[in-house]
Amino acid sequence: MNKVMLLGRLTRDPEVRYTQANNTLVCQFTLAVNRRFKQEGQPDADFINIVAWNKTGEFCSKYFAKGQQVAVCGRIQTRNYDDK
């Protein structure tokens, strides 16, 4: 099972764009999630990139703003990029 719940603040206003293939709405924003325990030399928060599609993305773009605290439920997907 791949399910995650995050509570944090938006680092900037959500960005909306549409895919070229089928004109699907995509909303992207970054969530700053505070760490429970502070370790020396480590940042106080983790910055998680969030992508919302279609109606969920439309909702996020309409009601979310920079600095607002929000809860996000979804799944985590990681990607790797190797540069030549």
C-alpha positions as a Markdown table, in Angstrom:
| # | Residue | x | y | z |
|---|---|---|---|---|
| 1 | Met | 0.0 | 0.0 | 0.0 |
| 2 | Asn | 1.3 | 3.4 | -1.0 |
| 3 | Lys | -0.6 | 6.1 | 1.0 |
| 4 | Val | 0.7 | 9.3 | 2.7 |
| 5 | Met | -0.8 | 12.1 | 4.7 |
| 6 | Leu | 1.1 | 15.4 | 4.9 |
| 7 | Leu | 0.4 | 18.6 | 6.9 |
| 8 | Gly | 2.4 | 21.6 | 6.0 |
| 9 | Arg | 2.5 | 25.1 | 4.5 |
| 10 | Leu | 2.6 | 26.1 | 0.9 |
| 11 | Thr | 5.9 | 27.7 | -0.1 |
| 12 | Arg | 4.3 | 29.6 | -3.0 |
| 13 | Asp | 1.0 | 29.9 | -4.9 |
| 14 | Pro | 0.0 | 26.8 | -6.9 |
| 15 | Glu | 1.0 | 26.9 | -10.6 |
| 16 | Val | -1.6 | 25.7 | -13.2 |
| 17 | Arg | -0.8 | 24.3 | -16.6 |
| 18 | Tyr | -2.5 | 22.1 | -19.2 |
| 19 | Thr | -1.0 | 19.0 | -20.9 |
| 20 | Gln | -0.4 | 19.3 | -24.7 |
| 21 | Ala | -1.7 | 15.8 | -25.5 |
| 22 | Asn | -5.3 | 16.1 | -24.1 |
| 23 | Asn | -5.5 | 19.5 | -22.4 |
| 24 | Thr | -5.7 | 18.0 | -18.9 |
| 25 | Leu | -5.3 | 20.4 | -16.0 |
| 26 | Val | -2.1 | 20.0 | -13.8 |
| 27 | Cys | -1.6 | 21.9 | -10.6 |
| 28 | Gln | 1.9 | 22.0 | -8.9 |
| 29 | Phe | 3.0 | 23.4 | -5.6 |
| 30 | Thr | 5.5 | 22.7 | -2.8 |
| 31 | Leu | 4.6 | 21.8 | 0.7 |
| 32 | Ala | 7.0 | 22.6 | 3.6 |
| 33 | Val | 6.5 | 19.9 | 6.3 |
| 34 | Asn | 8.1 | 20.6 | 9.6 |
| 35 | Arg | 10.2 | 17.8 | 11.2 |
| 36 | Arg | 9.1 | 16.5 | 14.5 |
| 37 | Phe | 12.7 | 16.3 | 15.9 |
| 38 | Lys | 15.4 | 18.7 | 15.0 |
| 39 | Gln | 18.8 | 17.3 | 14.2 |
| 40 | Glu | 22.0 | 19.4 | 14.3 |
| 41 | Gly | 23.0 | 20.4 | 10.9 |
| 42 | Gln | 19.7 | 19.3 | 9.3 |
| 43 | Pro | 17.0 | 21.6 | 7.9 |
| 44 | Asp | 13.9 | 22.1 | 10.0 |
| 45 | Ala | 11.5 | 21.1 | 7.3 |
| 46 | Asp | 11.2 | 18.8 | 4.3 |
| 47 | Phe | 10.0 | 20.3 | 1.0 |
| 48 | Ile | 7.7 | 18.0 | -0.9 |
| 49 | Asn | 6.6 | 18.7 | -4.5 |
| 50 | Ile | 2.9 | 18.0 | -5.0 |
| 51 | Val | 1.1 | 17.4 | -8.3 |
| 52 | Ala | -2.7 | 17.5 | -8.5 |
| 53 | Trp | -4.7 | 16.5 | -11.6 |
| 54 | Asn | -8.1 | 17.5 | -13.1 |
| 55 | Lys | -10.8 | 18.5 | -10.5 |
| 56 | Thr | -8.4 | 18.2 | -7.5 |
| 57 | Gly | -5.9 | 20.5 | -9.3 |
| 58 | Glu | -8.7 | 22.9 | -10.0 |
| 59 | Phe | -9.7 | 23.0 | -6.4 |
| 60 | Cys | -6.1 | 23.5 | -5.2 |
| 61 | Ser | -5.5 | 26.4 | -7.7 |
| 62 | Lys | -8.8 | 28.1 | -6.6 |
| 63 | Tyr | -8.5 | 27.8 | -2.8 |
| 64 | Phe | -4.8 | 27.4 | -1.9 |
| 65 | Ala | -2.4 | 30.3 | -1.4 |
| 66 | Lys | 1.2 | 30.8 | -0.3 |
| 67 | Gly | 1.7 | 30.4 | 3.5 |
| 68 | Gln | -1.6 | 28.6 | 4.0 |
| 69 | Gln | -1.5 | 25.4 | 6.0 |
| 70 | Val | -3.1 | 22.4 | 4.2 |
| 71 | Ala | -3.4 | 18.7 | 4.6 |
| 72 | Val | -2.7 | 16.5 | 1.6 |
| 73 | Cys | -3.6 | 12.8 | 1.2 |
| 74 | Gly | -2.2 | 10.8 | -1.7 |
| 75 | Arg | 0.6 | 8.5 | -2.8 |
| 76 | Ile | 4.4 | 9.0 | -3.1 |
| 77 | Gln | 6.1 | 8.6 | -6.5 |
| 78 | Thr | 9.8 | 9.1 | -6.9 |
| 79 | Arg | 11.8 | 9.6 | -10.1 |
| 80 | Asn | 15.5 | 9.6 | -10.9 |
| 81 | Tyr | 17.2 | 11.6 | -13.6 |
| 82 | Asp | 20.7 | 10.8 | -14.9 |
| 83 | Asp | 22.5 | 13.5 | -16.8 |
| 84 | Lys | 24.8 | 12.6 | -19.7 |
